[in-house]
Amino acid sequence: MIVAADFVRSVKARDSEFTTNQGDCPLIVQFAANDARILSDAARIVCPYANGIDINCGCPQRWAMAEGYGACLINKPELVQDMVKQVRNQVENPRFSVSIKIRIHDDLTRTVDFCRKAEATGVNWITVHGRTVEERHQPVHYDTIKIIKENMSIPVIANGDIRSLKEAEKMWQITRTDGVMVARGLLTNPAMFAGYEQTPLQCIRDWVDIALELGTPFISFHQHLMYMMEKITSRQEKRIFNVLSSTSAVLDYLTDHYGI
């Protein structure tokens, strides 16, 4: 989630928040925004390098809500419609997608109404995280996602607490959506969709090769490795690995402990 206002205003923010290459395709760039003009400006900047943008209408973090970003937008359908229209008007590529990711209301009819308005404005698809803004670790409301799907003509993607391929298949079986989206589960195990229960060493090797080849900044390189190794390292190993401060130190650790 990239804050559109910072992205438009600052070259430094653009350089640190968004890097890609020709092999990174298809690519959707998700923005946090509360202003239609600023979002459309951000969309124009990324348009040559991406296949579409997604408007975050689901982040429940306090700072995002306080700034008028994220999940508070599910209560502002007119603003979301305006943002979608402005992007459509500013980006000339007709194949450039505009999607939204939402949380649900306590009142299901409000969520369905919100989604219908978004669809009528030209949103290409909607990702639904099956919890309300207040809910954090409560079970995902599969039944609500299913009803939203049944009321939409555009694709609906289900999201929430998927940590294995079996859970992804279960969510699809119940909701019958057009796809599933995984966040933290894939950070912890990028090989999830290949059926692995935890990150295989080959996946870690691949990430090291990719990061070194592309010059991935150390913070990102290290952070993803911390996620990937979460289930395969002990608490003591985490204490050592998580405070390493250079690429060479990380590579030495992986060589000594895993032969990578």
Secondary structure, 3 states (H helix, E strand, C coil): CEEHHHHHHCHHHHHHHCCCCCCCCCCEEEEECCCHHHHHHHHHHHHHHCCEEEEEECCCCHHHHHCCCHHHHHHCHHHHHHHHHHHHHHCCCCCCEEEEEECCCCCHHHHHHHHHHHHHHCCCCEEEECCCCCCCCCCCCHHHHHHHHHCCCCCEEEECCCCCHHHHHHHHHHHCCCEEECCHHHHHCCCHHHCCCCCCHHHHHHHHHHHHHHCCCHHHHHHHHHHHCCCCCCHHHHHHHCCCCCHHHHHHHHHHHHCC
